Structures are given as structure tokens and as C-alpha cells.
Amino acid sequence: MGLIKNKKAALRFSFFILGLIVIASIIFVAGGVLANTHTSTVDVTPHIVPNASSVDFIADVEWTSGDSIHEFRVYEPTEFSDLKCDSVSNWYDPFYAYTTINGTEYYYCQWNARTGNELDSGNDQKDFTFSLDTAKTECCRDLFVETRDDQGIYVFHQPKVCVDTSAPITTKTYIGPQKEDNGFKWIDGVTEIELTAIDPEPHPAGVKETQ
């Protein structure tokens, strides 16, 4: 009886050790996959754009750690339209498709790296260019973009783009001979007129020119 009990105890102990080995293996494999999941940064410029206009954007994509990045997507945001993506060197020409995220359908373009041109520690940055027709209303909106690594892991980014609808405020300053007469300002031929234009808040896109 003692021998049988010892065998049963040894068998239970063997199963216990085997279970620990299996659990440790799962943790190791899962930890390895998670450890290699990539991280990235994406900055899209310009940050402030005019309304109801076709605007060219640059997405500065940078790999920062983990697996190599071999895919980049840009989604067409709500109230924007006519997404067009440009070809970039050493990556395949972009293609267009639709996908559904959280119940909302999005139109997007996607670039895929040619073999040997993925973003990683030896080649960590790439610029992607695209254009959009901007929204009519003034507001800041999130652009949805994402990077994907060779494990199929997506990393989403939401850089903000603000739409400006406010016209610049222009003021005149007279430098030189001048006078007021019955509500009219009179100036001399040598009087200088200085124009100052300021694009007001909340989303000042800047002043292109004054006339």
C-alpha cells in the first residue's frame, strides 16, 4: 500500500510540474509577442487649414520600438472628402478601400513597404503625402491614421487638424503727412500706408498676403 501511495503522489507531483512548465511556456510566448509589438509616432502637418479647400498634408511617421512597420493607413475623416494619396519611394503605390470601425464605415488609403524597406531601427522614419478637401465648418477634428507591424498589430494615432473659417482682420496705419476734414482723412503723396493683418482665434491659419 505504501508503494502505491508513493506512486500516486509521484504521479500527482509530475502532473503539477508539467502544468507549471506549460503555464510558464504560455507566459513566455505571450510575453515575447507583446514585447515585440511596435510603437510609433505620427505627426500630420499643417495643423491649421482653411475651410472648404483642397489641402496637401504630410504625415511624418516614425518607428520607435519593437517589430518593423510595413503598413501605413490614412482614413478620410467625417466632413472631409476626396482623399488622395501619393506614391512614395520604396513602398508600393497606395490603394483605397472601405472598412468599418466601431460601427462607422471609413474610406482609407494604404501604403505597404517593399521588402527591405520596412521602418525599423535602421530605417526609422518616412514621410507620406496626401490631400483632402477640408470641412466647411470651423472646428478641430481628429485624423485617424495607423501603423501596422509584421505581427499584424495596428497602432492608431489621432493627430488634430483645425479648420479655420475666420477672415483676417486688417488695420491701416498712416505714416507721414495727414489730416482729418469733415470725417475724411487726407494724406500727402509721400505718406506711407502700412497694412497689418492678423488672423483671429480660435484657429488662426496665418495670413498669406495683404493687398
Buried (B, 14 or more C-beta within 10 A) or exposed (E): EEEEEEEEEEEEEEEEEEEEEEEEEEEEEEEEEEEBEBBBBBEBEBBBBBBEBEBEBEBBBBBEEBBBBBBBBBBBBEBBEEBBBBEBEEBEEBEEEEEEEEEEEBBBBBBBBEEEBBBBEEBBEBEBEBBBBBBEEEBEBEBBBBBBBBEEBEBEBBBEBBBBBBEBEEEEEEEEEEEEEEEEEEBEEEEEEEEEBEBEEEBBBEBEEEE
